[in-house]
Amino acid sequence: MRLPEELQFIQNNLRSQKTTDARLDGKVCVITGTTSGIGYVAAKRLAQGGAHLVMVCRNGEKASQVQTELRQAYGVPVDVFIADFQKLAEVQQAALKIREKYPQIHILINNAGLFNKRRRFTPDGYEMTFGVIHLASFLLTRLLEESLQRGAPARVLFISSEAHRFGGFNINDLNWRKRPYIGMLAYGAAKIAQIHTALALAEQHKGSGLTFNIMHPGAVRTNIGMNNNFFYRFYNRYILHWFLKDPVHAGEAIYYLAADPSLAEVTGTFFNQTIEEKPAWYSVRPEARQLAWERSEAFIQPYLEGHL
């Protein structure tokens, strides 16, 4: 039985996923959040495919360990830039250093994220889930846009989630000051904002050789949410863990979307792993997309001035 279009994500989660033997030798690939979980296995797969990795991480010690591991295992260049995605100034500085060193970038994978059970704020005053998942990746993408254009054909991939279907996006209350804070809705809201701006970028760059796509990496085991209380950590580690896939599946899916030649001109598309899928209707409304773009641009404007 074929489910309605909006529910096909349930079936897509169970479908066989696509893989590719395409290589990325010498391609400069910027990827965020590589010290654990999905980012770590994706970085390994990209290194295996020959990519020149540029990792943007918060923890310098862990990043150095991954850097050494990947260099020794795959013999590829691996560089590290440090930025705490809670702090937009650090994201800005990392982006400026990256584009100075790499005038041409071929792949950008926005993977860094977090999940909070209770409302927290970044040092810049934004609700933390929204700030880290959306604003930081949006700022990084905007500042690396020119280098990506020079590297065209180039690809930008936003690691999203089926959790965007939870909703929660309210353009008039992005900091959750007018509503009771619900962690899963805040997570969904950040992912919706990310989809809106990714689709806007795809439209702006259509036909340029620079593509923007969004993907759900699958229900896999990660450390996301382990910054929360004991009960959540216990549930995540000892109960939920057994129902989730090995993150290597997500790494393969990310590699396919980053490398397969068949996707060279595919843009503005949401993928459930490697299967094209229709996201929730409220994440693709043009009027909401424009509002999300304008508000997001306003938030990061102080870090863009003089650099675009």
C-alpha positions as CSV (number, residue, x, y, z in Angstrom):
1,M,0.0,0.0,0.0
2,R,1.4,3.4,-1.0
3,L,1.0,6.0,1.8
4,P,-0.1,9.6,1.1
5,E,2.8,11.8,-0.2
6,E,3.2,13.6,3.2
7,L,3.6,10.2,5.0
8,Q,5.9,8.5,2.6
9,F,8.8,9.2,4.9
10,I,7.7,6.2,6.9
11,Q,8.2,3.9,3.9
12,N,11.3,5.7,2.7
13,N,13.0,5.0,6.1
14,L,12.8,1.3,5.2
15,R,13.8,1.5,1.5
16,S,17.2,0.4,0.2
17,Q,19.4,3.3,-0.1
18,K,21.6,4.3,-3.0
19,T,25.4,4.3,-2.9
20,T,28.1,5.5,-5.2
21,D,31.7,4.6,-6.2
22,A,32.4,8.1,-7.4
23,R,35.6,9.7,-6.1
24,L,36.3,13.1,-4.6
25,D,40.0,13.2,-5.1
26,G,41.3,16.7,-4.4
27,K,37.9,18.2,-3.8
28,V,37.9,20.7,-0.9
29,C,35.1,19.6,1.5
30,V,34.2,21.7,4.5
31,I,32.2,19.8,7.1
32,T,31.0,20.8,10.6
33,G,30.7,18.7,13.7
34,T,33.0,15.8,12.9
35,T,34.2,14.7,16.3
36,S,31.3,12.2,16.9
37,G,28.2,10.7,15.4
38,I,27.1,11.4,11.9
39,G,29.7,14.0,11.3
40,Y,32.5,11.6,12.3
41,V,31.4,8.8,10.0
42,A,30.7,11.2,7.2
43,A,34.2,12.6,7.5
44,K,35.6,9.1,7.4
45,R,33.7,8.3,4.3
46,L,34.7,11.5,2.6
47,A,38.3,10.9,3.4
48,Q,38.0,7.4,2.0
49,G,36.7,8.9,-1.2
50,G,39.8,11.1,-1.4
51,A,38.4,14.5,-0.4
52,H,40.5,17.2,1.1
53,L,38.8,17.6,4.4
54,V,38.3,20.9,6.2
55,M,36.7,20.2,9.6
56,V,35.0,22.9,11.6
57,C,34.7,21.7,15.2
58,R,34.1,23.1,18.7
59,N,36.5,20.8,20.7
60,G,40.1,21.2,19.5
61,E,41.5,18.2,21.3
62,K,38.9,15.8,19.9
63,A,39.2,17.4,16.4
64,S,43.0,16.9,16.5
65,Q,42.5,13.2,17.3
66,V,40.1,12.7,14.3
67,Q,42.5,14.7,12.1
68,T,45.4,12.4,13.0
69,E,43.2,9.3,12.5
70,L,42.0,10.3,9.1
71,R,45.4,11.4,7.8
72,Q,47.0,8.1,8.8
73,A,44.1,5.9,7.6
74,Y,43.4,7.5,4.3
75,G,46.4,9.7,3.4
76,V,44.4,12.8,2.6
77,P,44.8,16.4,3.7
78,V,42.8,17.1,6.8
79,D,42.7,20.6,8.3
80,V,40.9,21.8,11.4
81,F,39.3,25.2,12.2
82,I,37.9,25.8,15.7
83,A,34.5,27.5,16.3
84,D,31.8,27.2,18.9
85,F,28.6,27.4,17.0
86,Q,26.9,29.0,19.9
87,K,29.0,32.1,19.2
88,L,28.5,33.7,15.8
89,A,31.7,35.7,16.0
90,E,33.6,32.5,16.2
91,V,31.8,31.1,13.2
92,Q,32.6,34.3,11.3
93,Q,36.3,34.1,12.1
94,A,36.5,30.5,11.1
95,A,34.7,31.2,7.8
96,L,37.0,34.1,7.0
97,K,40.1,32.0,7.7
98,I,38.7,29.1,5.6
99,R,37.9,31.2,2.6
100,E,41.3,32.9,2.8
101,K,43.1,29.6,2.7
102,Y,40.7,28.0,0.2
103,P,39.6,30.4,-2.6
104,Q,37.7,27.5,-4.1
105,I,35.5,25.1,-2.1
106,H,33.7,22.2,-3.8
107,I,31.5,20.8,-1.0
108,L,30.0,22.3,2.2
109,I,28.2,20.0,4.7
110,N,26.4,21.7,7.5
111,N,26.1,19.0,10.1
112,A,26.7,20.6,13.5
113,G,23.7,20.6,15.8
114,L,22.3,20.0,19.3
115,F,19.0,19.2,21.1
116,N,17.9,20.9,24.4
117,K,15.1,19.7,26.6
118,R,14.8,23.1,28.3
119,R,15.2,26.6,26.8
120,R,18.7,27.9,26.8
121,F,20.3,30.9,25.0
122,T,23.5,31.5,23.2
123,P,25.8,34.3,24.3
124,D,24.4,36.3,21.4
125,G,20.9,36.0,22.9
126,Y,19.3,33.5,20.6
127,E,17.4,30.3,21.6
128,M,20.3,27.9,21.5
129,T,18.8,25.2,19.2
130,F,17.9,27.8,16.6
131,G,21.2,29.6,17.0
132,V,23.4,26.5,16.6
133,I,21.4,24.5,14.0
134,H,20.2,27.4,11.9
135,L,21.9,30.7,12.4
136,A,25.5,29.4,12.6
137,S,25.2,27.2,9.5
138,F,23.4,30.0,7.6
139,L,26.2,32.4,8.5
140,L,28.9,29.9,7.6
141,T,27.2,29.2,4.2
142,R,26.8,32.9,3.4
143,L,30.4,33.7,4.2
144,L,31.7,30.7,2.1
145,E,29.2,31.4,-0.8
146,E,31.8,33.1,-3.0
147,S,34.4,30.4,-2.5
148,L,31.7,27.8,-3.4
149,Q,30.8,29.8,-6.5
150,R,34.5,29.8,-7.6
151,G,34.6,26.0,-7.0
152,A,31.5,25.3,-9.1
153,P,30.3,22.7,-9.8
154,A,29.9,22.7,-6.0
155,R,27.4,21.4,-3.6
156,V,26.0,22.5,-0.2
157,L,24.2,19.9,1.9
158,F,22.2,20.7,5.1
159,I,21.8,17.8,7.5
160,S,18.2,18.2,8.5
161,S,15.8,15.8,10.1
162,E,12.3,14.3,9.8
163,A,11.8,16.1,13.1
164,H,11.0,19.2,11.0
165,R,7.5,17.6,10.8
166,F,7.0,18.4,14.5
167,G,6.5,22.0,13.5
168,G,7.2,24.7,16.0
169,F,8.4,27.4,13.7
170,N,6.8,30.8,14.6
171,I,8.5,33.8,12.9
172,N,7.2,36.0,15.6
173,D,8.5,34.0,18.5
174,L,11.8,32.4,17.4
175,N,13.2,32.7,20.9
176,W,10.2,31.0,22.6
177,R,9.5,33.8,25.0
178,K,5.7,33.8,24.2
179,R,5.2,30.0,24.3
180,P,6.0,27.2,26.6
181,Y,9.3,25.7,25.5
182,I,9.1,22.2,24.1
183,G,12.4,20.7,23.1
184,M,11.2,18.7,20.1
185,L,9.2,21.6,18.7
186,A,12.2,23.9,19.1
187,Y,14.3,21.4,17.3
188,G,11.7,21.1,14.5
189,A,11.5,24.9,14.3
190,A,15.3,25.2,13.7
191,K,15.2,22.5,11.0
192,I,12.3,24.3,9.3
193,A,14.2,27.6,9.3
194,Q,17.1,25.7,7.8
195,I,14.9,24.2,5.0
196,H,13.4,27.7,4.2
197,T,16.8,29.3,3.7
198,A,18.3,26.4,1.9
199,L,15.5,26.5,-0.6
200,A,15.9,30.2,-1.0
201,L,19.6,29.8,-1.7
202,A,18.8,27.0,-4.2
203,E,16.5,29.4,-6.1
204,Q,19.0,32.2,-6.0
205,H,21.8,30.1,-7.5
206,K,19.7,28.0,-9.9
207,G,21.7,27.2,-13.0
208,S,25.0,28.5,-11.6
209,G,26.6,25.1,-10.9
210,L,26.2,25.6,-7.2
211,T,23.5,23.4,-5.6
212,F,21.8,23.4,-2.2
213,N,20.0,20.3,-0.9
214,I,18.7,19.1,2.5
215,M,18.7,15.6,3.9
216,H,17.4,13.5,6.7
217,P,20.3,11.2,7.7
218,G,18.1,8.4,9.0
219,A,17.3,7.2,12.5
220,V,20.9,6.6,13.6
221,R,22.7,6.5,17.0
222,T,24.4,9.8,17.8
223,N,25.4,11.8,20.9
224,I,22.9,14.6,20.2
225,G,20.9,15.5,23.3
226,M,23.5,14.1,25.7
227,N,24.0,17.5,27.2
228,N,20.6,17.2,28.8
229,N,19.6,15.7,32.2
230,F,20.4,12.3,33.6
231,F,17.0,10.8,32.7
232,Y,17.2,11.8,29.0
233,R,20.8,10.6,28.8
234,F,19.8,7.2,30.3
235,Y,16.8,6.9,27.9
236,N,19.0,7.8,24.9
237,R,21.9,5.5,25.8
238,Y,20.1,2.4,27.2
239,I,16.7,2.4,25.6
240,L,16.5,4.5,22.4
241,H,19.9,3.3,21.3
242,W,18.7,-0.2,20.6
243,F,16.1,1.0,18.0
244,L,18.5,3.1,16.0
245,K,20.9,2.2,13.1
246,D,24.6,2.4,13.1
247,P,25.6,6.0,11.9
248,V,27.7,4.5,9.1
249,H,24.5,4.3,7.1
250,A,24.2,8.1,7.4
251,G,27.8,8.5,6.4
252,E,27.2,6.5,3.2
253,A,24.0,8.6,2.4
254,I,25.9,11.9,2.9
255,Y,28.7,10.7,0.6
256,Y,26.2,9.7,-2.1
257,L,24.6,13.2,-2.0
258,A,28.0,14.9,-2.0
259,A,29.7,12.8,-4.7
260,D,27.3,11.0,-7.1
261,P,27.5,12.5,-10.6
262,S,23.7,12.0,-11.2
263,L,23.1,14.8,-8.6
264,A,25.3,17.4,-10.3
265,E,22.4,19.6,-11.2
266,V,19.8,18.6,-8.5
267,T,19.1,21.5,-6.2
268,G,16.4,22.6,-3.8
269,T,15.5,19.0,-2.9
270,F,14.8,17.2,0.4
271,F,16.2,13.7,0.7
272,N,15.3,11.0,3.2
273,Q,18.8,9.6,3.2
274,T,19.2,9.1,-0.6
275,I,15.5,9.0,-1.5
276,E,13.9,12.2,-2.8
277,E,11.0,13.2,-0.6
278,K,8.4,15.9,0.0
279,P,9.0,17.8,3.3
280,A,6.2,19.1,5.5
281,W,4.0,21.6,3.6
282,Y,4.7,24.4,6.1
283,S,8.4,24.1,5.4
284,V,8.1,24.9,1.7
285,R,5.6,27.9,1.7
286,P,7.2,30.7,-0.4
287,E,5.8,33.5,1.9
288,A,7.3,31.8,5.0
289,R,10.5,31.2,3.1
290,Q,10.9,34.9,2.4
291,L,10.2,35.9,6.0
292,A,12.6,33.3,7.3
293,W,15.3,34.6,4.9
294,E,14.7,38.2,5.8
295,R,14.8,37.6,9.6
296,S,17.8,35.3,9.4
297,E,19.7,37.8,7.3
298,A,18.9,40.5,9.8
299,F,20.2,38.4,12.7
300,I,23.6,37.6,11.0
301,Q,24.0,41.0,9.3
302,P,26.6,42.3,11.8
303,Y,28.8,39.4,10.9
304,L,28.4,39.8,7.2
305,E,29.1,43.5,6.9
306,G,32.3,44.2,5.0
307,H,32.7,40.5,4.1
308,L,30.4,39.9,1.2
